[in-house]
């Protein structure tokens, strides 16, 4: 295989790292990552990806170790394949995702306020009403596309106004997110196809995140209130709103899509949800574990380190397979079973450690109200045509999911 421009270990893997000859960003792998996950899980605690001459971890224990040790495994050189120090940056840096403490701590505190439990409580009623109304309309139709008509339509309906974004450029959010999440991988054809949008999308998203363009009652403005009280600067507040516009939509779209897909594939699990709509939150959580809508993120070794006997050089990139860790049989009983009554807590679909998803309460609120609305109205649902995958270097999701439903 051709030597990658990203390679750190030019000739051979470090001692103890198990070589694995697969490309985790190829179309084949992204279409069906599970055989590759098994290969990596079996290979060893630390693997060496010959396609990129790069280290990776797939097992639950090691993924959590890397996520939890930010002092060794830094985010500040980028959580994508490119090392900011050696390769530069494709996009403006995130001041939350791609920084370490102490910079991270301040930004995180402000975001924690914008996406807090009280903010979620205020949103619950309108989010629930929107889900009920949307699902009711779809159930009346009897057949619909689970992705276009629900998994995409719902977050696009509720997220922008909740944040305080104007409606003008809402249609740009998904392609923009697709581009950014593709940019965390190599410069392959998926990235090349998405990249031309950058010129148009980046300035628009920058503009939408400005204080003057946000509605004062959205949670985006809470970040500007943090600027007013001196917790962050005005410029930082702007960058944090931008991060929410980047991270807040494609992720939930793919998570809701994954939940619908799994519930349609496993009718016994849907029957449980229909009988007990209060399981909606647990079903969403299990869907996160089962499909891991965000599949991978990278870290960079900030200093020479050792992980399970493997010596890691300063500057080495480390690819974490969240999706594989969530299917690791060392951690999960019967990991390939979708079981909405299992205790899925501890999954790493939302990360772990200091970068644990700060939008998780919002994601869970959206997932829960959509699945509860469905559970109350629909007795049975079927896949009514071939689902189509949407490939992305980081996200796992569907482009379409034809569904048919029977009203309860
Ligand atoms: C189910 C949907 C979601 C999934 C699967 C998901 C997944 C993740 C993961 C895996 C991380 C950790 C990144 C890392 O360790 O490098 C993360 C961080 C983050 N997420 Fe989410 N996310 C979701 C929804 C959201 C939403 C709705 C928002 C915004 C409203 C959001 C905003 C963020 C931000 C800003 C970070 C960076 C946090 C930090 O670095 O401290 N996410 N997310």
Boltz pocket constraint, residues with backbone or C-beta under 6 A from the ligand:
constraints:
  - pocket:
      binder: B
      contacts: [[A, 75], [A, 79], [A, 96], [A, 97], [A, 98], [A, 108], [A, 111], [A, 115], [A, 243], [A, 244], [A, 247], [A, 248], [A, 249], [A, 251], [A, 252], [A, 255], [A, 288], [A, 292], [A, 293], [A, 294], [A, 297], [A, 298], [A, 322], [A, 348], [A, 349], [A, 350], [A, 351], [A, 352], [A, 354], [A, 355], [A, 356], [A, 357], [A, 358], [A, 359], [A, 360], [A, 362], [A, 363]]
      max_distance: 6.0
